[in-house]
Amino acid sequence: MNRTEIDRGSVSATPATANDTRPERSVPVVDHRIESRDLFVATREIIISHGPDAYRLRLTAQNKLILTK
């Protein structure tokens, strides 16, 4: 099994700066798979940056994922 750790400074679409105080965290990747419970540790919504665009990934009350631009 191929396990990789991806370090992400934030799940925000805002670029990090030298004075950024947001906490860093690691998300484990196993065989190109990320567990959603690792993404939604402290929140039910994250922002995914993709080039100049930002996408919102939400975990609903019915435990479903919704991705919106």
MMTF fields as JSON, N, C-alpha, C and O atoms, coordinates in Angstrom:
{
  "mmtfVersion": "1.0.0",
  "mmtfProducer": "UNKNOWN",
  "numBonds": 275,
  "numAtoms": 276,
  "numGroups": 69,
  "numChains": 1,
  "numModels": 1,
  "chainsPerModel": [1],
  "groupsPerChain": [69],
  "chainIdList": ["A"],
  "bondAtomList": [4, 2, 8, 6, 12, 10, 16, 14, 20, 18, 24, 22, 28, 26, 32, 30, 36, 34, 40, 38, 44, 42, 48, 46, 52, 50, 56, 54, 60, 58, 64, 62, 68, 66, 72, 70, 76, 74, 80, 78, 84, 82, 88, 86, 92, 90, 96, 94, 100, 98, 104, 102, 108, 106, 112, 110, 116, 114, 120, 118, 124, 122, 128, 126, 132, 130, 136, 134, 140, 138, 144, 142, 148, 146, 152, 150, 156, 154, 160, 158, 164, 162, 168, 166, 172, 170, 176, 174, 180, 178, 184, 182, 188, 186, 192, 190, 196, 194, 200, 198, 204, 202, 208, 206, 212, 210, 216, 214, 220, 218, 224, 222, 228, 226, 232, 230, 236, 234, 240, 238, 244, 242, 248, 246, 252, 250, 256, 254, 260, 258, 264, 262, 268, 266, 272, 270],
  "bondOrderList": [1, 1, 1, 1, 1, 1, 1, 1, 1, 1, 1, 1, 1, 1, 1, 1, 1, 1, 1, 1, 1, 1, 1, 1, 1, 1, 1, 1, 1, 1, 1, 1, 1, 1, 1, 1, 1, 1, 1, 1, 1, 1, 1, 1, 1, 1, 1, 1, 1, 1, 1, 1, 1, 1, 1, 1, 1, 1, 1, 1, 1, 1, 1, 1, 1, 1, 1, 1],
  "groupList": [{"groupName": "MET", "atomNameList": ["N", "CA", "C", "O"], "elementList": ["N", "C", "C", "O"], "formalChargeList": [0, 0, 0, 0], "bondAtomList": [1, 0, 2, 1, 3, 2], "bondOrderList": [1, 1, 2], "singleLetterCode": "M", "chemCompType": "L-PEPTIDE LINKING"}, {"groupName": "ASN", "atomNameList": ["N", "CA", "C", "O"], "elementList": ["N", "C", "C", "O"], "formalChargeList": [0, 0, 0, 0], "bondAtomList": [1, 0, 2, 1, 3, 2], "bondOrderList": [1, 1, 2], "singleLetterCode": "N", "chemCompType": "L-PEPTIDE LINKING"}, {"groupName": "ARG", "atomNameList": ["N", "CA", "C", "O"], "elementList": ["N", "C", "C", "O"], "formalChargeList": [0, 0, 0, 0], "bondAtomList": [1, 0, 2, 1, 3, 2], "bondOrderList": [1, 1, 2], "singleLetterCode": "R", "chemCompType": "L-PEPTIDE LINKING"}, {"groupName": "THR", "atomNameList": ["N", "CA", "C", "O"], "elementList": ["N", "C", "C", "O"], "formalChargeList": [0, 0, 0, 0], "bondAtomList": [1, 0, 2, 1, 3, 2], "bondOrderList": [1, 1, 2], "singleLetterCode": "T", "chemCompType": "L-PEPTIDE LINKING"}, {"groupName": "GLU", "atomNameList": ["N", "CA", "C", "O"], "elementList": ["N", "C", "C", "O"], "formalChargeList": [0, 0, 0, 0], "bondAtomList": [1, 0, 2, 1, 3, 2], "bondOrderList": [1, 1, 2], "singleLetterCode": "E", "chemCompType": "L-PEPTIDE LINKING"}, {"groupName": "ILE", "atomNameList": ["N", "CA", "C", "O"], "elementList": ["N", "C", "C", "O"], "formalChargeList": [0, 0, 0, 0], "bondAtomList": [1, 0, 2, 1, 3, 2], "bondOrderList": [1, 1, 2], "singleLetterCode": "I", "chemCompType": "L-PEPTIDE LINKING"}, {"groupName": "ASP", "atomNameList": ["N", "CA", "C", "O"], "elementList": ["N", "C", "C", "O"], "formalChargeList": [0, 0, 0, 0], "bondAtomList": [1, 0, 2, 1, 3, 2], "bondOrderList": [1, 1, 2], "singleLetterCode": "D", "chemCompType": "L-PEPTIDE LINKING"}, {"groupName": "GLY", "atomNameList": ["N", "CA", "C", "O"], "elementList": ["N", "C", "C", "O"], "formalChargeList": [0, 0, 0, 0], "bondAtomList": [1, 0, 2, 1, 3, 2], "bondOrderList": [1, 1, 2], "singleLetterCode": "G", "chemCompType": "PEPTIDE LINKING"}, {"groupName": "SER", "atomNameList": ["N", "CA", "C", "O"], "elementList": ["N", "C", "C", "O"], "formalChargeList": [0, 0, 0, 0], "bondAtomList": [1, 0, 2, 1, 3, 2], "bondOrderList": [1, 1, 2], "singleLetterCode": "S", "chemCompType": "L-PEPTIDE LINKING"}, {"groupName": "VAL", "atomNameList": ["N", "CA", "C", "O"], "elementList": ["N", "C", "C", "O"], "formalChargeList": [0, 0, 0, 0], "bondAtomList": [1, 0, 2, 1, 3, 2], "bondOrderList": [1, 1, 2], "singleLetterCode": "V", "chemCompType": "L-PEPTIDE LINKING"}, {"groupName": "ALA", "atomNameList": ["N", "CA", "C", "O"], "elementList": ["N", "C", "C", "O"], "formalChargeList": [0, 0, 0, 0], "bondAtomList": [1, 0, 2, 1, 3, 2], "bondOrderList": [1, 1, 2], "singleLetterCode": "A", "chemCompType": "L-PEPTIDE LINKING"}, {"groupName": "PRO", "atomNameList": ["N", "CA", "C", "O"], "elementList": ["N", "C", "C", "O"], "formalChargeList": [0, 0, 0, 0], "bondAtomList": [1, 0, 2, 1, 3, 2], "bondOrderList": [1, 1, 2], "singleLetterCode": "P", "chemCompType": "L-PEPTIDE LINKING"}, {"groupName": "HIS", "atomNameList": ["N", "CA", "C", "O"], "elementList": ["N", "C", "C", "O"], "formalChargeList": [0, 0, 0, 0], "bondAtomList": [1, 0, 2, 1, 3, 2], "bondOrderList": [1, 1, 2], "singleLetterCode": "H", "chemCompType": "L-PEPTIDE LINKING"}, {"groupName": "LEU", "atomNameList": ["N", "CA", "C", "O"], "elementList": ["N", "C", "C", "O"], "formalChargeList": [0, 0, 0, 0], "bondAtomList": [1, 0, 2, 1, 3, 2], "bondOrderList": [1, 1, 2], "singleLetterCode": "L", "chemCompType": "L-PEPTIDE LINKING"}, {"groupName": "PHE", "atomNameList": ["N", "CA", "C", "O"], "elementList": ["N", "C", "C", "O"], "formalChargeList": [0, 0, 0, 0], "bondAtomList": [1, 0, 2, 1, 3, 2], "bondOrderList": [1, 1, 2], "singleLetterCode": "F", "chemCompType": "L-PEPTIDE LINKING"}, {"groupName": "TYR", "atomNameList": ["N", "CA", "C", "O"], "elementList": ["N", "C", "C", "O"], "formalChargeList": [0, 0, 0, 0], "bondAtomList": [1, 0, 2, 1, 3, 2], "bondOrderList": [1, 1, 2], "singleLetterCode": "Y", "chemCompType": "L-PEPTIDE LINKING"}, {"groupName": "GLN", "atomNameList": ["N", "CA", "C", "O"], "elementList": ["N", "C", "C", "O"], "formalChargeList": [0, 0, 0, 0], "bondAtomList": [1, 0, 2, 1, 3, 2], "bondOrderList": [1, 1, 2], "singleLetterCode": "Q", "chemCompType": "L-PEPTIDE LINKING"}, {"groupName": "LYS", "atomNameList": ["N", "CA", "C", "O"], "elementList": ["N", "C", "C", "O"], "formalChargeList": [0, 0, 0, 0], "bondAtomList": [1, 0, 2, 1, 3, 2], "bondOrderList": [1, 1, 2], "singleLetterCode": "K", "chemCompType": "L-PEPTIDE LINKING"}],
  "groupTypeList": [0, 1, 2, 3, 4, 5, 6, 2, 7, 8, 9, 8, 10, 3, 11, 10, 3, 10, 1, 6, 3, 2, 11, 4, 2, 8, 9, 11, 9, 9, 6, 12, 2, 5, 4, 8, 2, 6, 13, 14, 9, 10, 3, 2, 4, 5, 5, 5, 8, 12, 7, 11, 6, 10, 15, 2, 13, 2, 13, 3, 10, 16, 1, 17, 13, 5, 13, 3, 17],
  "groupIdList": [1, 2, 3, 4, 5, 6, 7, 8, 9, 10, 11, 12, 13, 14, 15, 16, 17, 18, 19, 20, 21, 22, 23, 24, 25, 26, 27, 28, 29, 30, 31, 32, 33, 34, 35, 36, 37, 38, 39, 40, 41, 42, 43, 44, 45, 46, 47, 48, 49, 50, 51, 52, 53, 54, 55, 56, 57, 58, 59, 60, 61, 62, 63, 64, 65, 66, 67, 68, 69],
  "secStructList": [7, 7, 3, 3, 3, 3, 3, 3, 1, 7, 1, 1, 1, 1, 7, 7, 7, 6, 6, 7, 7, 7, 7, 7, 3, 3, 3, 3, 3, 3, 6, 6, 5, 7, 7, 2, 2, 2, 2, 1, 1, 1, 7, 1, 3, 3, 3, 3, 3, 3, 6, 6, 3, 3, 3, 3, 3, 3, 3, 7, 6, 6, 1, 7, 3, 3, 3, 3, 7],
  "xCoordList": [0.847, 0.0, 0.894, 1.814, 0.63, 1.42, 0.811, -0.311, 1.537, 1.02, 1.878, 3.104, 1.233, 1.901, 1.223, 0.001, 2.004, 1.442, 1.511, 2.565, 0.407, 0.366, 0.221, -0.739, 1.172, 1.094, 0.369, 0.752, -0.669, -1.439, -1.485, -1.869, -1.087, -1.119, -2.532, -2.802, -3.426, -4.8, -5.661, -5.156, -6.941, -7.877, -8.596, -9.711, -7.958, -8.532, -8.043, -6.963, -8.855, -8.461, -7.522, -6.949, -7.358, -6.481, -5.039, -4.745, -4.121, -2.728, -2.113, -2.44, -1.229, -0.526, 0.499, 1.08, 0.711, 1.704, 2.74, 2.574, 3.802, 4.861, 4.336, 4.862, 3.301, 2.747, 1.51, 0.767, 1.288, 0.11, 0.156, 1.176, -0.935, -0.989, -1.931, -2.21, -2.421, -3.303, -2.512, -1.362, -3.111, -2.391, -2.199, -3.047, -1.069, -0.832, -1.332, -1.39, -1.698, -2.083, -1.714, -1.518, -1.621, -1.296, -2.522, -3.292, -2.691, -3.79, -3.163, -2.466, -3.401, -2.806, -3.442, -4.657, -2.611, -3.067, -2.584, -1.385, -3.516, -3.179, -3.715, -4.921, -2.809, -3.203, -4.089, -5.128, -3.683, -4.39, -5.782, -6.673, -5.976, -7.275, -7.112, -6.197, -8.016, -8.067, -9.401, -10.445, -9.382, -10.621, -11.291, -10.634, -12.579, -13.29, -13.246, -13.243, -13.213, -13.152, -11.865, -11.827, -10.791, -9.548, -9.66, -8.982, -10.496, -10.705, -11.622, -11.411, -12.641, -13.664, -13.46, -14.409, -12.236, -11.918, -12.602, -13.238, -12.485, -12.986, -14.096, -14.55, -14.532, -15.523, -16.349, -15.993, -17.433, -18.269, -18.142, -18.868, -17.227, -17.026, -15.559, -14.925, -15.025, -13.652, -13.652, -14.571, -12.623, -12.439, -11.284, -10.22, -11.506, -10.483, -10.066, -10.906, -8.782, -8.257, -7.86, -7.175, -8.306, -7.956, -7.619, -8.507, -6.325, -5.909, -6.453, -6.318, -7.064, -7.608, -8.983, -9.514, -9.556, -10.917, -10.919, -9.971, -12.006, -12.205, -13.509, -14.534, -13.453, -14.618, -14.911, -13.991, -16.177, -16.614, -17.086, -17.98, -16.489, -16.899, -17.554, -16.917, -18.857, -19.632, -20.048, -20.338, -20.072, -20.6, -21.987, -22.122, -23.022, -24.398, -24.815, -24.097, -25.981, -26.532, -26.85, -26.899, -27.065, -27.324, -26.028, -26.061, -24.876, -23.55, -23.215, -22.56, -23.665, -23.342, -22.429, -22.393, -21.682, -20.771, -21.38, -21.953, -21.251, -21.701, -20.53, -19.957, -20.179, -19.105, -19.716, -20.415, -19.457, -19.973, -18.844, -17.855, -19.013, -18.025, -18.403, -17.701],
  "yCoordList": [-1.176, 0.0, 1.241, 1.348, 2.15, 3.365, 4.459, 4.897, 4.904, 5.927, 7.177, 7.111, 8.305, 9.587, 10.589, 10.571, 11.461, 12.548, 13.825, 14.159, 14.531, 15.824, 16.886, 16.874, 17.805, 18.911, 20.068, 20.52, 20.538, 21.676, 22.727, 22.44, 23.957, 25.046, 25.481, 26.009, 25.26, 25.679, 25.052, 24.558, 25.077, 24.646, 25.866, 25.76, 26.998, 28.245, 28.566, 28.136, 29.333, 29.774, 30.973, 31.361, 31.557, 32.707, 32.235, 31.363, 32.797, 32.357, 32.653, 33.652, 31.782, 31.986, 33.102, 33.289, 33.836, 34.895, 34.584, 33.641, 35.37, 35.166, 35.332, 34.712, 36.163, 36.409, 35.559, 35.843, 34.531, 33.682, 32.943, 32.342, 32.978, 32.315, 31.11, 30.531, 30.731, 29.569, 28.302, 28.17, 27.37, 26.143, 25.238, 25.177, 24.538, 23.555, 22.206, 21.937, 21.347, 19.991, 19.071, 19.523, 17.804, 16.799, 15.946, 15.628, 15.582, 14.71, 13.474, 13.589, 12.284, 11.075, 10.701, 10.805, 10.264, 9.797, 8.366, 8.097, 7.446, 6.042, 5.621, 5.669, 5.208, 4.791, 5.831, 5.489, 7.09, 8.212, 8.429, 8.925, 8.063, 8.208, 8.991, 8.736, 9.951, 10.735, 10.449, 10.53, 10.12, 9.878, 11.213, 12.141, 11.305, 12.569, 12.933, 14.118, 11.954, 12.261, 13.001, 13.746, 12.798, 13.535, 14.978, 15.853, 15.242, 16.607, 17.409, 18.603, 16.745, 17.428, 17.19, 16.862, 17.353, 17.128, 18.159, 17.789, 19.429, 20.489, 21.325, 22.305, 20.942, 21.757, 20.875, 19.722, 21.405, 20.664, 21.249, 20.849, 22.193, 22.817, 23.183, 23.709, 22.897, 23.3, 23.99, 23.81, 24.771, 25.441, 24.745, 24.529, 24.394, 23.759, 24.745, 25.214, 25.065, 25.95, 25.105, 24.091, 25.545, 24.873, 25.962, 26.539, 26.24, 27.372, 28.648, 28.854, 29.511, 30.764, 30.603, 31.55, 29.411, 29.18, 28.573, 27.901, 28.824, 28.245, 27.455, 27.932, 26.253, 25.376, 25.086, 24.941, 25.001, 24.737, 23.289, 22.882, 22.512, 21.129, 21.054, 21.306, 20.698, 20.666, 19.247, 18.435, 18.965, 17.714, 18.02, 18.809, 17.4, 17.711, 16.967, 16.097, 17.324, 16.654, 15.183, 14.357, 14.865, 13.484, 12.734, 11.639, 13.344, 12.758, 12.576, 11.604, 13.509, 13.512, 14.686, 15.654, 14.598, 15.672, 16.48, 15.92, 17.803, 18.702, 19.61, 20.274, 19.63, 20.482, 21.572, 21.281, 22.846, 23.974, 24.945, 25.023, 25.678, 26.681, 28.008, 28.998],
  "zCoordList": [0.0, 0.0, 0.0, 0.811, -0.884, -1.026, -0.16, -0.416, 0.865, 1.778, 1.653, 1.747, 1.443, 1.298, 2.212, 2.359, 2.824, 3.636, 2.811, 2.27, 2.713, 2.037, 3.107, 3.876, 3.157, 4.106, 3.444, 2.365, 4.093, 3.597, 4.688, 5.822, 4.342, 5.308, 5.625, 6.703, 4.689, 4.889, 3.813, 2.805, 4.032, 3.006, 2.434, 1.925, 2.522, 2.055, 0.652, 0.247, -0.094, -1.424, -1.358, -2.375, -0.193, -0.021, 0.095, 0.913, -0.713, -0.629, 0.733, 1.374, 1.158, 2.426, 2.276, 1.207, 3.357, 3.366, 4.437, 5.21, 4.484, 5.475, 6.892, 7.815, 7.087, 8.42, 8.706, 9.646, 7.911, 8.062, 9.389, 9.726, 10.149, 11.453, 11.441, 12.491, 10.261, 10.183, 10.514, 10.094, 11.261, 11.615, 10.405, 9.514, 10.389, 9.341, 9.806, 11.006, 8.848, 9.186, 8.033, 6.905, 8.316, 7.313, 7.042, 7.948, 5.773, 5.374, 4.738, 3.729, 5.316, 4.744, 3.408, 3.238, 2.462, 1.159, 0.994, 1.069, 0.768, 0.567, -0.792, -1.034, -1.684, -3.039, -3.721, -4.287, -3.669, -4.3, -3.711, -4.4, -2.445, -1.79, -0.492, 0.291, -0.276, 0.961, 1.623, 0.975, 2.889, 3.633, 3.96, 4.432, 3.712, 3.973, 5.448, 5.781, 6.34, 7.782, 8.132, 9.111, 7.325, 7.543, 7.073, 7.612, 6.088, 5.596, 6.509, 6.721, 7.049, 7.843, 9.332, 10.044, 9.806, 11.216, 12.109, 13.096, 11.785, 12.671, 12.038, 12.629, 10.841, 10.138, 9.208, 8.965, 8.696, 7.747, 6.35, 5.44, 6.175, 4.873, 4.698, 5.613, 3.5, 3.186, 1.825, 1.026, 1.577, 0.295, -0.423, 0.157, -1.697, -2.51, -3.587, -4.355, -3.652, -4.69, -5.892, -5.761, -7.07, -8.318, -9.323, -9.952, -9.47, -10.292, -9.681, -8.475, -10.479, -9.94, -9.299, -8.719, -9.401, -8.901, -7.508, -7.102, -6.787, -5.46, -5.474, -5.961, -4.938, -4.851, -3.388, -2.584, -3.044, -1.68, -1.599, -2.341, -0.7, -0.478, 0.886, 1.908, 0.895, 2.13, 2.476, 1.598, 3.763, 4.291, 4.843, 5.779, 4.27, 4.651, 5.916, 6.408, 6.429, 7.599, 7.304, 8.215, 6.017, 5.608, 5.281, 4.721, 5.642, 5.434, 3.954, 3.579, 3.115, 1.69, 1.404, 2.163, 0.298, -0.1, -1.236, -2.171, -1.148, -2.202, -2.562, -1.698, -3.853, -4.354, -5.211, -6.182, -4.858, -5.626, -5.927, -5.198, -7.011, -7.399, -6.804, -7.008]
}
